[in-house]
Structures are given as structure tokens and as C-alpha cells.
Amino acid sequence: MREFIETMRNHGLLTDVHEPCSTDMQAARMAGTTDRMLFFHNLDGARAVMNVTANRQALSLALGIDEREIVRTLSGATYQGTVVEDGRMTMKKPDLAKIPVIHHFPNDAGKYITAGIVFANYGGVGNAAIHRMLVLDDHRVAARLVEGRHTHVMLGKALADGQHLPIAVTIGTHPAVTFASCTRVPVGMELPYAAELLGGEIAVKRCRNGVLVPDAEIVLEGYIGADRTDEGPFVDITGTYDPVRREPVIEFTGMHLKRDFIYHGILPGGNEHKVLMGAPFEPKIYLAVAGVTQVRNVVLTRGGCGYLHAVIQIKKSTQGDAKNAIMAAFAAHTSLKHVVVVDEDINPEDPQDVEYAIATRVSGDRDVMVISGVRGSSLDPCQLEDGTNVKVGVDATMVLGREDDFRRATW
């Protein structure tokens, strides 16, 4: 993390905040006004960063991949990086009060850890994922574990065996590791994927409970048991409040802080949240669309919360390619709500260019697909009580054989 902070500073993408700043919504408000990386030197007496990868330029630097090649390159991932065990973690008594955990919005249930990567291990299988964590006291948090996701499944297996699920939480990890933990990879491949993103190798240390963790500013060791408590309300990716749920309690038994540690907080519904939610799905959609037509790029848009809207750039070979691309995208990322397919001359990252394609290349009766009664995202406020929603696909490509009627004049 410290090396990446210097990389961002050297590229002129970091703002140092030297004046004292409060964890009580002040830092969150500042992060919400920019996508520049903010380095707080006095956040309630501690150091912290926000907006670590809040735009594609920052993500490009974090992954070491040209910004224009991120999706295509990641679509060829092999998950074959090398994980090297390098010693054991030393732990002290946990005290979450020493960490500048942020209260983000007025109606939040309390202070939330938002960039903590939960590493879990059970039955010889590992997992890493970000779960928001509501601070309950000096050594316990309530964690939102989405039903059916790997951490939730692992906890179910442990409890069925009469066991606790051993976990460790890292905060202030290299952003490539954070990105890997946000990606749906083959089971247990988060650390090998992180190693691949970092150039082929990653060093890890073993916690007292057996869980392996990479280098981080903060490491919290503990377990998840059968206890549950209220979690929420809390702002999620759409900028709206998630409801109160009964969620598992994580009890920490140890804590490791680097000297003069740097805390990492992700603004809920902010640009970094959107990048980490959406960018890991773009390669998956890219591969699915590549199976039906020539795909050039995939963008999950900022206006679509980085999760619900995709713009897909293709090169058509037949008139039906765009609609096939729409169906492939919906199958690859079931939370997608609206998909727009454009030609090679349209920049999928430019909302104005995409709107131009819709304005000049779409006939509603012919080019719009409406699919009702399908599964959508649980984060979408429009979702019906039965969990279904409506998906819309828009073919905003030129009609084959009539390209001269649509082509824009250039110099």
C-alpha cells in the first residue's frame, strides 16, 4: 500500500490532507467530492487513505496494465500466480478503538470497516472477499455475508460441523490484492490471482488460527461463530440505504498494526466502490460476448453504479450480433439491468458518445429488447418482492449495409 501511495503521488493523482479531519462524516464528504486519492495525515490522530482506485487510471497503475487494455488483458487471466509462505503473524490484544473507522452517512448504523478483506479457511479451502463490517465494540463487528457467496457457504459448513470459521481481516492491502478479492475467481484462487496481478508471486504470513494473509497495514485475526445481530442500515452501491438484517458476528482475538499504520476506507456508493464492484465483472462479460461476436471493449458505467449498466463495443459480422451480445452479457452478469451495444467508432467510456449512438442508431420497435420476470440485483431499489426485475437491451449499432448513412463526418 505504501509503495502504491508513492506511485500515485509521483503521477500527480494524490492529494495530501494535512489538516485535522474527523472520522464522523467529514472524511467521507471529502472523498465524495473527488476521485483523486486522498491521504489523510491526521484522521482523528491516525493516517488513512480513501479513493485508492477511484478511476481507471488509478486501477491501471495498481494492476500494471495499460488503461486501454485492462479488460482484454484480465480476460486472459490464468490464476496461476505463486503464493509463498514467509513466516507467522505476531498479534496483540485487539482494540478497534485504535483504528480510525469512519462513520460515512447520517443514517448509518454506526462506524463501518469498508475496505477490510476477509480471508477465511475451512476444510483446506481458502477464500478472500470484502464484507462491510459494523463495529460493535473494541473486538467485535457485524459482517454482511451475502447469502450463497463463498464466505457464507464456508460459515454454513463450519457451523454444521459444530465449528467456528477461522478468519483474518486485512486493511491497507495493495490494491491489486483488493481487486483480486472482489473478483469471482475459481474456488480458492484469490491469492494466486493476486500473485498473478502483482507479477507472478505474493508473500503471505500465517496467522495463529492458520489463515494466510498478505502484507497489510492492519491485520485482525478471529473467527465467525453462530452469533448474529442487527446490521444496517447502510448505504450500498446505488447510494441508497440497505435494510437492517440479522448478520453474523466476527469476534477478533488478535490485532497487528504496522508502526504509524495507514487505514484504508472505501466510500460506500463512491467511485472506488463502483470501480471495485464493476471492473472485475468486465472481463467475464468480455469473454461471454466474445463467444457470439467480435468484442472490442466492455464498460460498466459510473452512472450505472458500476454494476447495473454495461456498454459493450463490438464489430458486427451479422445483423443479429448486437442482440446476441446483449443476451450473453445478461447471462454472464445476472445483476445487469440495462445493456447498450455500440460500434467501434463509439467510445463506450464516454456517456455523450453512447447517447449519440442511441439517438442516431436506435429504432425503439426494432432495437430494444425488454425481458421481464428475470432475476436482477438485490441492490436495485426497483426489484420486486419476489426478487425479479426487468432487463432492457439496446442495440445502438449501425445497420449492416447502410453504414454510410450513419457514419459521422471527420477531418
C-alpha positions in Angstrom: 0.0 0.0 0.0 2.8 2.4 0.9 4.5 1.8 -2.4 1.3 2.4 -4.3 0.7 5.7 -2.4 4.0 6.9 -3.7 3.2 5.8 -7.2 0.0 7.8 -7.1 1.9 10.8 -5.7 4.5 10.6 -8.4 1.8 10.6 -11.1 0.1 13.6 -9.6 -3.0 11.7 -8.6 -2.8 12.1 -4.8 -3.9 14.9 -2.5 -2.3 15.1 0.9 -4.7 16.3 3.6 -2.6 17.6 6.4 -5.2 19.5 8.4 -7.0 17.5 11.1 -10.1 15.6 9.8 -12.9 13.8 11.6 -14.0 10.2 11.0 -17.5 11.4 11.7 -18.6 12.0 8.1 -16.0 14.7 7.3 -13.6 12.4 5.6 -16.5 10.7 3.8 -17.8 14.0 2.5 -14.3 15.0 1.2 -13.9 11.6 -0.6 -17.4 12.1 -2.2 -16.3 15.3 -3.9 -13.4 13.9 -5.9 -12.0 10.7 -7.4 -8.4 11.7 -6.5 -6.7 9.6 -3.9 -6.8 11.3 -0.5 -4.1 10.8 2.1 -5.2 11.9 5.5 -2.3 12.6 7.8 -4.5 13.3 10.8 -7.7 11.4 10.7 -8.7 11.6 14.3 -5.0 11.3 15.1 -4.2 8.5 12.6 -3.2 8.2 9.0 -5.7 7.0 6.3 -6.4 6.8 2.6 -9.6 6.9 0.6 -10.3 6.8 -3.2 -7.4 4.4 -3.7 -8.6 3.2 -7.1 -11.5 5.5 -7.8 -10.9 5.8 -11.5 -9.5 3.7 -14.3 -6.2 5.5 -14.4 -5.6 4.5 -10.8 -6.7 1.0 -11.4 -4.3 0.8 -14.4 -1.4 1.8 -12.1 -2.5 -0.7 -9.4 -2.6 -3.6 -11.9 0.3 -2.5 -14.1 -1.8 -2.8 -17.2 -2.4 -0.1 -19.8 -5.7 1.6 -19.2 -7.0 0.7 -22.7 -6.0 -3.0 -22.3 -7.4 -3.7 -18.8 -10.4 -5.7 -19.8 -8.8 -7.7 -22.7 -5.7 -8.5 -20.5 -7.7 -9.6 -17.5 -9.9 -11.8 -19.7 -6.8 -14.0 -20.2 -6.1 -14.5 -16.5 -4.9 -18.0 -15.6 -5.0 -17.7 -11.7 -1.6 -19.4 -11.7 0.4 -17.0 -9.5 2.7 -18.4 -6.8 1.8 -17.9 -3.1 4.9 -18.1 -0.9 4.6 -18.5 2.9 7.0 -16.3 4.7 6.7 -16.5 8.5 4.0 -16.0 11.0 2.0 -13.0 12.2 2.6 -11.6 15.6 -0.6 -10.5 17.4 -1.6 -8.3 20.3 -4.9 -7.9 22.1 -7.5 -6.4 19.6 -8.7 -2.8 20.2 -10.7 -1.4 17.3 -10.7 2.0 19.0 -7.1 2.4 17.8 -8.3 2.3 14.2 -9.9 5.4 12.6 -13.0 3.6 11.4 -15.3 6.0 9.5 -19.0 7.0 10.1 -20.0 7.7 6.5 -23.6 8.9 6.3 -26.1 10.3 8.9 -28.4 7.2 9.0 -25.7 4.6 9.0 -26.0 2.2 12.0 -22.5 3.2 13.1 -18.9 3.1 12.1 -18.1 0.7 9.3 -15.0 -1.0 8.1 -15.4 -0.9 4.3 -12.1 -2.0 2.8 -11.4 -5.0 5.1 -10.6 -8.1 3.1 -11.9 -11.2 5.0 -9.6 -14.1 4.4 -11.2 -17.4 5.5 -10.1 -21.0 5.5 -12.0 -24.2 6.2 -11.5 -27.8 5.1 -8.3 -26.9 3.3 -10.1 -24.3 1.0 -9.4 -20.6 1.2 -11.3 -17.5 0.3 -10.9 -13.8 0.2 -13.7 -11.2 -0.1 -14.6 -7.7 1.1 -17.5 -7.6 3.5 -18.7 -4.5 5.2 -18.3 -4.6 9.0 -20.3 -2.6 11.6 -18.1 -2.0 14.6 -19.9 -3.3 17.8 -17.2 -2.8 20.4 -13.5 -3.0 20.8 -13.2 -6.6 19.5 -16.4 -7.5 17.6 -18.1 -6.5 14.3 -21.2 -7.5 12.5 -20.4 -8.6 8.9 -22.8 -8.5 5.9 -22.4 -12.0 4.4 -24.4 -12.2 1.2 -26.3 -15.5 1.0 -24.8 -18.0 -1.3 -21.4 -16.3 -1.6 -18.3 -18.3 -0.6 -17.8 -16.9 2.9 -21.4 -17.5 3.7 -21.2 -21.1 2.4 -18.0 -21.7 4.3 -19.6 -20.5 7.5 -22.5 -22.8 7.0 -20.2 -25.8 6.6 -18.2 -24.9 9.7 -21.4 -24.4 11.8 -22.8 -27.7 10.6 -19.6 -29.4 11.8 -20.0 -27.7 15.2 -17.0 -25.4 14.5 -16.3 -21.7 14.1 -15.0 -20.3 10.8 -11.4 -19.0 11.3 -10.8 -15.7 9.5 -8.4 -12.8 9.3 -9.1 -9.3 8.1 -6.5 -7.2 6.3 -6.9 -3.4 5.9 -4.5 -1.3 3.9 -3.5 -4.0 1.4 -2.0 -3.5 -2.0 -4.9 -2.5 -4.4 -4.2 -5.4 -6.7 -4.9 -7.8 -3.8 -8.1 -5.8 -3.1 -9.1 -6.1 -6.7 -8.5 -9.9 -6.7 -10.7 -10.3 -3.6 -13.5 -8.5 -5.4 -13.3 -10.9 -8.5 -15.3 -14.1 -8.9 -12.4 -16.5 -9.4 -12.3 -20.3 -9.3 -12.7 -21.5 -5.7 -9.7 -20.7 -3.5 -7.8 -18.8 -6.2 -8.0 -15.3 -4.9 -4.4 -15.3 -3.6 -2.9 -16.9 -6.7 -4.8 -14.4 -8.8 -3.4 -11.5 -6.7 0.0 -13.0 -7.2 -0.6 -13.1 -11.0 -1.6 -9.4 -10.9 1.5 -8.5 -8.9 3.8 -10.0 -11.4 3.7 -13.7 -10.5 4.3 -14.0 -6.8 2.9 -12.9 -3.4 4.3 -13.4 0.1 1.9 -14.3 2.9 2.2 -14.9 6.6 0.3 -17.4 8.7 -2.0 -16.2 11.5 -2.3 -18.2 14.7 -5.6 -19.7 13.5 -3.9 -20.9 10.3 -5.3 -18.3 7.9 -2.8 -16.9 5.4 -2.7 -13.1 4.8 -0.6 -10.9 2.5 1.2 -7.7 3.6 -1.2 -5.2 5.1 -1.2 -2.1 7.4 -3.6 -3.8 9.7 -4.4 -7.4 10.4 -7.2 -8.6 12.6 -7.4 -12.3 13.5 -10.5 -14.1 14.8 -13.5 -16.3 13.9 -17.1 -16.2 12.9 -19.5 -18.3 15.0 -23.2 -18.7 15.4 -24.0 -15.4 17.0 -26.0 -12.9 14.9 -27.0 -9.3 15.5 -28.7 -6.4 13.7 -26.6 -5.0 10.8 -27.6 -1.8 9.0 -29.0 0.5 7.7 -26.0 1.2 5.5 -25.5 2.9 2.1 -24.7 0.5 -0.7 -23.6 0.8 -4.3 -26.7 2.7 -5.5 -26.3 5.4 -2.9 -29.5 4.2 -1.2 -29.8 2.6 2.2 -29.7 -1.1 2.6 -32.1 -2.5 5.2 -31.4 -3.9 8.6 -30.7 -7.6 8.6 -29.6 -10.2 11.2 -26.0 -10.9 10.3 -23.1 -13.0 11.7 -20.8 -11.5 14.4 -17.0 -11.7 13.9 -15.0 -11.8 17.1 -11.4 -10.7 16.9 -8.8 -12.4 19.1 -5.7 -10.7 17.8 -4.6 -7.5 16.1 -1.4 -6.5 14.3 -0.7 -2.8 13.4 2.3 -1.6 11.4 4.2 1.3 13.0 2.4 4.5 12.0 -0.1 2.4 10.1 -2.3 3.7 7.3 -6.0 2.8 7.4 -7.9 2.4 4.1 -11.6 3.3 3.9 -13.9 2.9 0.8 -16.7 5.4 0.5 -20.0 3.5 0.2 -21.5 4.3 -3.2 -18.5 6.3 -4.1 -16.3 6.0 -7.2 -13.8 3.5 -5.7 -16.7 1.3 -4.6 -18.1 1.4 -8.2 -14.7 0.5 -9.7 -14.2 -2.4 -7.4 -17.8 -3.7 -7.9 -17.8 -3.3 -11.7 -14.4 -3.7 -13.2 -13.9 -7.3 -12.0 -17.0 -8.3 -14.0 -16.0 -6.6 -17.3 -13.6 -9.4 -18.3 -16.3 -12.0 -17.6 -18.7 -10.2 -19.8 -16.0 -9.7 -22.4 -15.4 -13.5 -22.6 -19.1 -14.2 -22.9 -19.7 -11.7 -25.7 -16.5 -13.0 -27.4 -18.3 -16.3 -27.8 -21.0 -14.8 -30.0 -19.3 -11.9 -31.9 -16.1 -9.8 -32.1 -16.0 -7.8 -28.9 -13.7 -4.8 -28.5 -14.4 -3.4 -25.0 -16.8 -3.7 -22.1 -17.5 -0.9 -19.6 -19.7 -1.0 -16.5 -20.6 2.7 -16.3 -20.2 5.0 -13.3 -23.8 6.3 -13.9 -25.0 2.8 -13.7 -23.4 2.4 -10.2 -20.5 0.5 -11.7 -22.7 -2.6 -11.6 -26.1 -2.3 -13.3 -25.3 -0.8 -16.7 -23.0 -2.1 -19.3 -21.8 -0.6 -22.6 -20.4 -3.2 -25.0 -18.4 -2.3 -28.1 -18.4 -4.8 -30.9 -17.6 -5.3 -34.5 -20.6 -6.7 -36.2 -20.4 -9.5 -38.7 -24.1 -10.2 -39.0 -27.2 -8.0 -38.2 -28.1 -10.1 -35.1 -24.7 -9.8 -33.4 -25.7 -7.0 -31.1 -28.7 -8.8 -29.7 -26.7 -11.9 -29.2 -24.1 -9.8 -27.3 -26.9 -8.4 -25.1 -28.1 -11.9 -24.2 -24.6 -13.1 -23.5 -23.9 -10.1 -21.2 -27.1 -10.7 -19.2 -26.1 -14.4 -18.7 -22.6 -13.5 -17.7 -23.5 -10.9 -15.1 -27.0 -11.6 -13.8 -27.1 -8.3 -11.9 -27.0 -6.3 -15.1 -30.2 -4.2 -15.7 -29.5 -2.3 -18.9 -27.1 -3.1 -21.7 -26.2 -0.9 -24.7 -24.2 -2.3 -27.6 -22.3 0.2 -29.8 -20.0 0.1 -32.8 -16.2 0.6 -32.9 -16.5 4.3 -33.6 -18.3 4.9 -30.3 -16.3 5.4 -27.1 -18.0 3.2 -24.5 -16.5 5.2 -21.7 -18.0 8.5 -23.0 -21.6 8.9 -21.9 -22.2 11.6 -24.5 -20.9 9.4 -27.3 -23.1 6.5 -26.1 -26.1 8.8 -26.0 -25.3 9.9 -29.5 -25.4 6.3 -30.7 -28.7 5.8 -29.0 -30.1 9.0 -30.6 -29.0 8.2 -34.1 -28.9 4.4 -34.4 -31.8 3.1 -32.4 -35.4 2.4 -33.6 -37.4 1.5 -30.5 -39.6 -1.1 -32.1 -36.7 -2.9 -33.7 -33.6 -2.3 -31.5 -34.9 -2.5 -27.9 -35.2 -5.8 -26.1 -37.4 -5.9 -22.9 -37.1 -9.0 -20.7 -39.5 -9.1 -17.7 -39.7 -11.5 -14.8 -36.0 -12.2 -14.5 -33.5 -12.2 -11.7 -31.8 -8.8 -11.1 -29.7 -7.3 -8.5 -30.8 -7.3 -4.8 -29.2 -3.9 -4.6 -31.7 -2.3 -7.1 -34.5 -0.4 -5.4 -36.8 -1.4 -8.3 -36.6 -5.1 -7.5 -40.0 -6.7 -6.9 -40.8 -8.6 -3.7 -40.2 -11.9 -5.5 -36.7 -10.9 -6.4 -37.4 -10.4 -10.1 -36.9 -7.3 -12.3 -37.0 -6.1 -15.9 -33.9 -6.0 -18.1 -33.5 -3.9 -21.2 -31.1 -4.3 -24.0 -30.4 -1.6 -26.6 -28.9 -2.3 -30.0 -27.2 1.1 -30.8 -25.2 -0.2 -33.7 -25.4 0.8 -37.4 -27.5 -1.3 -39.7 -25.2 -3.6 -41.8 -25.0 -2.5 -45.4 -26.1 1.1 -44.5 -23.0 2.2 -42.7 -22.6 5.3 -44.9 -26.0 6.6 -43.7 -24.7 6.6 -40.1 -21.0 7.4 -40.3 -20.0 10.6 -38.8 -18.0 13.2 -40.7 -14.4 13.6 -39.7 -11.4 15.7 -40.7 
